[in-house]
Amino acid sequence: MKVKKSEIQLLIAVLGILLAVVTYFLVYTKFNELSDSMESQNMSLRSQVSTLEVLDQRKADYLAATEKMKTYITGFESRFPADILPEDSIMMVKNMETATRTYVANISFGTTAEVAYDAQASTDNSALAAATADAPADTAAAEADAAVSGTDTTTVTTSPVSTEGTAYGDTHMYEVPLGISIECTYDDFKGLVRYIYNQQERQSIQGVNISYNGDSGELSGNMNLNTYYLLGTDKVYGEPYIPDMPMGVQTIFGNMN
């Protein structure tokens, strides 16, 4: 069968059209979707690059602020002993009694308990940060600048900087409740409060119940204290200084020559 040249040209045209249609639906459409996806990723990466560039410009400030914060943390941790034993509490009260002219009749020891870390605030901040993940780069930079300068801001945002690899000290704080019965003058009581809050190692007054004694003209009552120690630091426990105390007498009959 003889095929005319016009028919061959028509067949070639139809095949070309079919090839164009197949190419459009099987190749061009997929590449177009891939292009849109890559463009979206590029926009996100450009935002992250802008944030990192701004942060890099303040790198020296952040490093200086980090060293300053490390110094602050070291100073903060140094205010807590590595442990508190009963003898530590007894000598602390004895020194306090001597320094403030306060008479302590007895001491009661409470149960040591770990000071719980409130993780709720951290969870709330993480949720708020996730909700604002698409904030612009200048907002992230403003947050970083506020952290360096020590100012406060209400806007929370995330950045491509991850803190997952940051190593934090595994420290645990414990409180040791202490109850003491006191007798002192009003002026000495005020000196006692000042003495407690001027101590190098942190202490806190939880409650005071005192009354005026008309016979002696002094105050008497009870005071509840909390003393604290911190585990997980490089600080080593040191035994308190306990002076020698005389024991026994030369004669059981008193001061006989």
Solvent accessible surface area in square Angstrom, and as a share of the most:
residue,aa,sasa,rsa
1,M,223,1.00
2,K,190,0.81
3,V,70,0.40
4,K,137,0.58
5,K,151,0.64
6,S,72,0.46
7,E,91,0.41
8,I,80,0.41
9,Q,102,0.45
10,L,119,0.59
11,L,105,0.52
12,I,108,0.55
13,A,50,0.39
14,V,67,0.38
15,L,99,0.49
16,G,38,0.36
17,I,112,0.57
18,L,99,0.49
19,L,123,0.61
20,A,63,0.48
21,V,68,0.39
22,V,76,0.43
23,T,60,0.35
24,Y,112,0.42
25,F,127,0.53
26,L,109,0.54
27,V,68,0.39
28,Y,121,0.46
29,T,49,0.28
30,K,132,0.56
31,F,130,0.54
32,N,69,0.36
33,E,110,0.49
34,L,95,0.47
35,S,61,0.39
36,D,90,0.47
37,S,51,0.33
38,M,106,0.47
39,E,85,0.38
40,S,68,0.44
41,Q,109,0.48
42,N,60,0.31
43,M,117,0.52
44,S,56,0.36
45,L,97,0.48
46,R,130,0.47
47,S,49,0.32
48,Q,71,0.32
49,V,76,0.44
50,S,46,0.30
51,T,7,0.04
52,L,81,0.41
53,E,99,0.44
54,V,49,0.28
55,L,26,0.13
56,D,96,0.49
57,Q,144,0.64
58,R,75,0.27
59,K,113,0.48
60,A,77,0.59
61,D,56,0.29
62,Y,46,0.17
63,L,102,0.51
64,A,65,0.50
65,A,30,0.23
66,T,63,0.37
67,E,101,0.45
68,K,157,0.66
69,M,105,0.47
70,K,114,0.48
71,T,98,0.57
72,Y,138,0.53
73,I,81,0.41
74,T,90,0.52
75,G,37,0.36
76,F,76,0.32
77,E,47,0.21
78,S,48,0.31
79,R,76,0.28
80,F,10,0.04
81,P,18,0.11
82,A,15,0.12
83,D,44,0.23
84,I,27,0.14
85,L,65,0.33
86,P,80,0.51
87,E,66,0.30
88,D,27,0.14
89,S,3,0.02
90,I,84,0.43
91,M,24,0.11
92,M,34,0.15
93,V,4,0.02
94,K,106,0.45
95,N,79,0.41
96,M,1,0.00
97,E,39,0.17
98,T,99,0.57
99,A,61,0.47
100,T,10,0.06
101,R,179,0.65
102,T,2,0.01
103,Y,122,0.46
104,V,19,0.11
105,A,56,0.43
106,N,90,0.46
107,I,50,0.25
108,S,64,0.41
109,F,97,0.40
110,G,37,0.36
111,T,117,0.68
112,T,61,0.36
113,A,48,0.37
114,E,86,0.38
115,V,57,0.33
116,A,94,0.73
117,Y,175,0.66
118,D,100,0.52
119,A,52,0.40
120,Q,109,0.49
121,A,58,0.45
122,S,53,0.34
123,T,81,0.47
124,D,73,0.38
125,N,86,0.44
126,S,69,0.45
127,A,65,0.50
128,L,85,0.42
129,A,16,0.12
130,A,71,0.55
131,A,83,0.64
132,T,47,0.28
133,A,58,0.45
134,D,142,0.74
135,A,29,0.22
136,P,79,0.50
137,A,18,0.14
138,D,100,0.52
139,T,31,0.18
140,A,10,0.08
141,A,8,0.06
142,A,58,0.45
143,E,38,0.17
144,A,21,0.16
145,D,48,0.25
146,A,14,0.11
147,A,82,0.64
148,V,41,0.23
149,S,77,0.50
150,G,68,0.65
151,T,87,0.51
152,D,138,0.72
153,T,59,0.34
154,T,130,0.76
155,T,66,0.38
156,V,49,0.28
157,T,23,0.14
158,T,55,0.32
159,S,46,0.30
160,P,52,0.33
161,V,83,0.48
162,S,81,0.52
163,T,89,0.52
164,E,167,0.75
165,G,80,0.77
166,T,68,0.40
167,A,99,0.76
168,Y,167,0.63
169,G,63,0.60
170,D,109,0.56
171,T,51,0.30
172,H,73,0.33
173,M,45,0.20
174,Y,51,0.19
175,E,46,0.21
176,V,11,0.06
177,P,38,0.24
178,L,4,0.02
179,G,14,0.13
180,I,3,0.01
181,S,18,0.12
182,I,2,0.01
183,E,77,0.34
184,C,3,0.02
185,T,52,0.30
186,Y,137,0.52
187,D,94,0.49
188,D,14,0.07
189,F,30,0.12
190,K,80,0.34
191,G,19,0.19
192,L,0,0.00
193,V,48,0.27
194,R,144,0.52
195,Y,53,0.20
196,I,2,0.01
197,Y,124,0.47
198,N,118,0.61
199,Q,48,0.21
200,Q,112,0.50
201,E,74,0.33
202,R,97,0.35
203,Q,23,0.10
204,S,25,0.16
205,I,36,0.18
206,Q,103,0.46
207,G,28,0.27
208,V,62,0.35
209,N,109,0.56
210,I,53,0.27
211,S,71,0.46
212,Y,148,0.56
213,N,58,0.30
214,G,60,0.58
215,D,147,0.76
216,S,69,0.44
217,G,39,0.38
218,E,61,0.27
219,L,25,0.13
220,S,33,0.22
221,G,20,0.19
222,N,79,0.41
223,M,0,0.00
224,N,82,0.42
225,L,2,0.01
226,N,16,0.08
227,T,7,0.04
228,Y,35,0.13
229,Y,22,0.08
230,L,12,0.06
231,L,73,0.36
232,G,54,0.52
233,T,35,0.20
234,D,146,0.76
235,K,83,0.35
236,V,130,0.74
237,Y,66,0.25
238,G,53,0.51
239,E,148,0.66
240,P,35,0.22
241,Y,174,0.66
242,I,92,0.47
243,P,60,0.38
244,D,144,0.75
245,M,149,0.67
246,P,133,0.84
247,M,181,0.81
248,G,74,0.71
249,V,117,0.67
250,Q,191,0.85
251,T,43,0.25
252,I,147,0.75
253,F,145,0.60
254,G,41,0.40
255,N,160,0.82
256,M,129,0.58
257,N,201,1.03
